[in-house]
């Protein structure tokens, strides 16, 4: 696949697994508000922004909240979440992920993050991966969540590559659709790897090497 020059990775669920921290943070906030929140609802939050996640959670609320209150709730969730993130270390990155990223760099590929998270840089700093990536497109510089392709298109722009020279690696269906909408090759892993919407499905990150070498 010689036309692929850049690989864009979602962060949560692909490079590292912070889903449990999102869940625990939202659960704590929901419990304090007396709102039902479980794993099923949590699965709907995958790949969407913090405020959109809050709107999904508030569907179960008997009380209405104004914009100011919603922002306060979202900030509280983020504060709790960041406390969890501060405990992360390089040990939170699997050997397969670590070795694959460095092998891709050695082979000359440009690497980017395409994530709706506003904490992407903090996570990469704590796991000592910040310098591995040439570009970080995240929740701090986008206005539309996946399946809108904006986050991936911005990543490609940061890499100075046209979209058709980029590959997206995602674990959420919304992210795969976003990659497809960006006219990029899409690779599904994790929860999305049995989907029919991705260009390829893989079991582990290192599987992308053989795809790139085809």
N, C-alpha and C positions, 0 to 999 in steps of 0.2 A: 504494500500500500504506500507507494513512494510519494503520493501527493500529500500525505499527512505530515505536517511539520510541527503541529502543536497538539498537546493533549490537555484538555480542560477537565478538572476533577471537581465533582461535588465534594464537600468536606465531611459533613456528618453522615456516617454510614458507609463512606467510601475510603477516606483517608484515616479517619478515626471514628470512634463510636461514642458520641455524646448524647445519644437519644435518651439514655437513662437519666441524664441530668436535666434535660428538657422536661421529661415526664415528672420527675420529682419536684421540679420548680413549679410547674403548672399545677400539680396536685396540691402542693402546699397552699398556693394562692386560692385555688378553687375551694379547698376545704375551709379556709378562713372566710370565704364568701358564702359558704353553705351551698355550693353548686356541685352537682354530680359530675364526676370526672373519672374516666377509666381508660384502659388500654385501647378500647375500640374508638373512643373519641380522640385519644392521642394519635392514633394512626392517621386521622384526617388532617393532622397538623403538619405532616411531613412535607417539606419543600415549600411551605408557605411562610409569609412574613409573620413577625411577632403580633402586629395589630390584627392581621387576618386570623391568626390562631386564636387571639382573644375573642374575636367575634364568634368563632365557632364554639368556644367554651361558653360564652354568654347566651347561647341558644337555650341552654338548660336553666338559665336564671329566671326567677319570677320577678326580679327587680330590673328596672331600666337604668342604664348608666349614661351620663353625658360624656362628651369628648374629653373633658378634663379628668373625670374619674377613670375613664378607660386608659388614658395616658399614665395615670398614677398606678393603676393595676399592672400595666405592662412594664413600667419601670421597676416596680417591686419584684415582678417575676424575673426580670433581667438581673437585678441585684442578687437575688438568690442563686440564679444560674451561674453568674460570674464567680460567686464564692465556690461553687463546685468546680468550675474550670480552673481555679487557682491551684487546685490539688493535682492537676494533670502533670505528667512527666513524659519524657521520651519512651518510657515503658508502656505508654498507652498506644503506641504505634506498633503494629505487628511487624515481624521480620519480613514477611512477604511484601507488605506495603513499602517499608523502608528500602529494601533491596530493589524493588521494581522502580521506585522513583529515581534512585541513583543510577540504575542501569539505563533508564530512559535519557537521563542527562548525559551519560557517557556516550550514548548513541547520537546525541545532537538534537534531540527533540526539545522544543520549548514547552514549559509546563506552566499551567495556570490553575487557579482556584476559581470556580464559579458557584458561589453559595449565597443563599438569601440571608445567612447569618450576619449579624453586625459584630460578632465576636470572633470572626475568622482569624484575624491577626493575633489576637490574644491566644487562641488555641494553638496556632502555628508557633508562636513564641514559646509557649510552655512545653511543647513537644519537640522543640528545636528543629522545626522544618521550615521556618520562615525564609531562609536563604535558598531553599531548594526550588522555590517557585519564582518564575520570571514576572508574573503578574497575579494580582489578587482582585477579582471582581466580586464584590459582596454586597451585603445589605446597606452599606454606607454610601454606595454610589449608584443604586438603582431605584427606580420608582415602581416597577412592576414585578410581581412574583412569578415564578414558574407556574403554569406552562408558558407564560410569556417568555420569549427567547432573549430578552434584554440582557440578562446577566451573562449569558454566553457570548452574545454579540460584542458586549463591552470587553470581555476577556480576550476575544480574538483581536479586537481593535488595539488593546494594550500590548498584545504580542506582535502587532503590525502584520497580521496574517488575514487573508480573506477567509470567510467562514468555511468554504469547501476544502481548506487546508487543515481543518481542525477536527478533532475527535472529542466527544464528550463521554465521560464515565459517570454514571448515575445509579443510585439505588432506589429512586422513587419514580413512579410512573409519570408524575407531573414534570419531573426533570428530563425524562426521556423524551416526552412530547415537546418540551422546550428546546431540546437539542435538535429534534426533527424539524421544528419550526424555524430553527436557525440555519437549516440546510446543512447540518453537520452529521458525520458518522456518529451513531450512538451505541454505546456499550452499556448493557444492563448487568448489574451485579447485586448481590444481596437480595432484598425483598422484591426487586424488580426483575430478577434474572430468569423468571419463567414467563415473562410478558412476550407478547407478539408484536409489540410496537418498536422494539429496538432493532438496530441493524445486526447486532451480535449480542449473545448472552454468555456470560462467563461465571465461573465458580469462584475464582480468586483473582486478585489484581494482576498477578504475573502472567495470566493468560493473555493479556493484551499484547504481550511481546510477539507471540506467534501470529496474532492478527495483523500487527503492523509489518511483519516481515513477509506476509503473503504477497 
